[in-house]
Amino acid sequence: MNRPCVNCLKGLVTFLNFICWLCGAFIVGFGEFQMMHSRFGSLITSFWPIYPANTLIVTGTIVTCVCFLGIMGALKENRCMLITFFILLFILMLVELAMACVFLVYEREIDTFFEKDLMRSLETYKNSTSEGNLTIKEDFDVVQHIFRCCGVHGVADWEGNVPLSCCTKNPCNIIPQPNWQEGCHLKLRNWFARNFLSTGAGVVSLFILQFICMCFTVPIFCQFSHNGYGYK
């Protein structure tokens, strides 16, 4: 392979890794945005590592670091950087596949933990004083208001002491208080499922881009090794 072809291949690898780096940076930014505007994290504690915002931030950070290594390795024609990039990218792709398999296999178990966390948060809310556990109380009120739901399985979970966030319409200080009857567990579970579906679609797209980058890295590495590039 002559030098112009090597330069063309090097430019292609650099461009693909730059696109991958931009995707990783966007994923980190989107994850930060979700973390700042989402009020549900304090209610779900058993599987916080796979919370959509956390998943996006961790994945995006790793992708940006790995792709930056690939960019520098291609530009400098450094075999050590390219080998490290290839190994790290391969490991990252294996981890992404493993996480996808875990979600598919343990979907029901995750839903069980989800329900238990909501029940634990509801009990904490009911047993708290007016000044205690303000974060959980505020977040639970926000969930009930946004999703138009009440309790975990229904309004009966509150055992008669129904908060105003369950009220369907003003005025809420009348007896009996008009409340949402549907529980928040089903609605929150569907919301998480939609978020994981969009996150999964983004991860699949990123996985394909990573696979293309890895495929193009192999011939350029072999060419550098064959021609003696990258020893400097």
N, C-alpha and C positions, 0 to 999 in steps of 0.2 A: 504494500500500500504506500503510495507516494505521499509526500508531505502535505500537498493541498487537501488530499482526502482526509489525512489525519486532522488537519486544522478544521475541516468541515465537521468531522465527527466530534472533535473536541468542543466546537461551538454548539452543536446540537445537544450534547450532554450537559454543557453549562446552562443552556437555555431551559432544558427540561428540569434541571435541578433548581433553577431560579424560579420557575413556575411553581414547583413543589414547595419551595421555601415561602413564596407568597401565600400559597394555600395554608401552610402551617401558621404563618403570621396572622392570617385572617381567622383561622380557627381559634387561636389564642384570644384575639380580640373579641370574637363572638362569645367565647366562653366567659370572658371577663364581664361582658355586657349582661349575659344571663345571670351570672353570680350576683351582680349589683342590683338587678331588677327582680330577681326571683326571691320570694319570701317563704319558700317551702322547705329550705334546707334544715331548719331547726326541728321540723316535724319528722323528718326521715333520717335516722341516724345509723341504722344497722348496716346499710350499704352505701354510705356516703362516697366511697371511692368511685362507684359507677353512677353517681349523680351526673346528669347530662353536662352541667357546667364544668364539674371537676374533670370528667372524661375528656372534654374538649380542650381544656387548658393543658392537661398533662400530655395528651397526644400531640397537640399543636406545638408545644415547647420542644418535645423530642424530635419531631419532624423538622422544625426549623434548624435545630443544631446539626442533625444528620445531613440535611440537604446543603447547609452551608459548608460542611466538610467536603461534600461532593463537588461543589462549585470551586472551592479552592484547589482541590486535588486535580480537577480537569484543567483549570487555568494554569497552574504551576507544573502540570504534567508530573506530579509527584505520585509514585507508585504506592508509597506507604499510606498516604492520605486516601488513595483510591481503594486500597485493600481494606482499610479501616471503615471507609464509607460503605463498601459492599457488605462487609460483615454486619455492621450495625443496621443497615437497611434490611438485610435478610432477617436478622433477629426481630426487628420491629414488625416486619410483615408476619412473622410467625406468631408474635404476641397478639397482633390484630386478629389473626385467624382463631387463635385460642380463645380470645375474649368473645368472638362471635359464637363459637361453639358453646361456651359457658352460658351465654344468654339463652341459647336455644334449649340446652339440656336442663338448666335450672330455672326456667321461666316461672314455674309454679311456686318453687321455693322462694324466689325473689318476691313474688306477690304476697306470700304468707308473711314474710318479714315486713313488707310494706304495710300490711294491715295491722300487724302487732305494733309497729312504730306509731301509727295513727292512734290506736287505742291507748298506748302509753302516754302520748301527748295529750289526749283528751282527759285522761285521769289526772294528769299533772295540772291541767287547766282547772278542772273541777275542785281539786284539793288545794289550790293556791289561794293565798290571801290577795287582797286588792293590789298590793305592791309587789307580790312575788311572781317570779317566772314571767316577766312582762314580755320577753321575746316570743315565747311559745304562745302566750295568750294573744298577742298582736298578730302573729303569723296565722294562728288558727282562725281568728276573726277575718283576716284578709282572705283566706282560702274559702271560708263559708260565704263571704260577700261576693267574691269574684265568680265562683263556680255555682252560686245559688244552691247551696246544699246545707245540710245541718247534721252535725255529728259524724260518726264514721259509717254507720249502717242506716241511720235515720235519726229523726228528732228524739226518739225514745232513749237514745244513748245519754241524753242530758238529764234524765230522770226528773223532769219537771223544772230544773233550773236552767232554762234555755237562754243563752246570751242574745243580745240585740242583733248580732251579726247574722242570726238565722231569720230575722224578720223579713217578710216578703214585700211589705209596703208600709209607708207612713200613714198614720202615726203608729209607733211600735209600743207605746205605753198603755195600750188597751188590753183588756182581759176578755176573752182569751187572745193571746198574741198570735198574729198570723205568721206562721213559720214555713220554711221550705221543708218538705217531707222526705226528700231523697237524701241519702247519705253521701258523704264526700269521698268515700273509698273508691267507688266505681268511677266517679268523675276524675279524681286525681290519677287513678291508674290509667285511664284512657289518655289523660294529658301526658303522662310520662311515656306511654307507648308511642304517642305521636312524636314526642321529642326524640325518643330513641330511634324511631323510624327515620326521621330526617337526619339525625346524627349518623345512623348506619349507612344511609345513602351517601353522605359525604365521605365517610370512611372507606366505602367501596370504591368511590371515584378516586380518592387519594391512593388507595391500594393499587389500582390499575396504573396510575401515574408513577408510583414507586416501582412497580414491576417493569415498566418501560425504561425508567432510568437505570435500573439494575441491568437490564438486557443490553443497553447501549454502553454501559460501563465496562462490561467484559471485553468486547473487541478493542476498545481504546486502551484498556490496561494491557492487553496482550500486545498491542502495537508498540506501546511505550517500552514494554519489556524486551520485545524483539529488536527494537532499534536503539535500545540503550538509553532512552529518555528517563528522566526522573532520578538519575543518580546524583545530580548536583545537590 
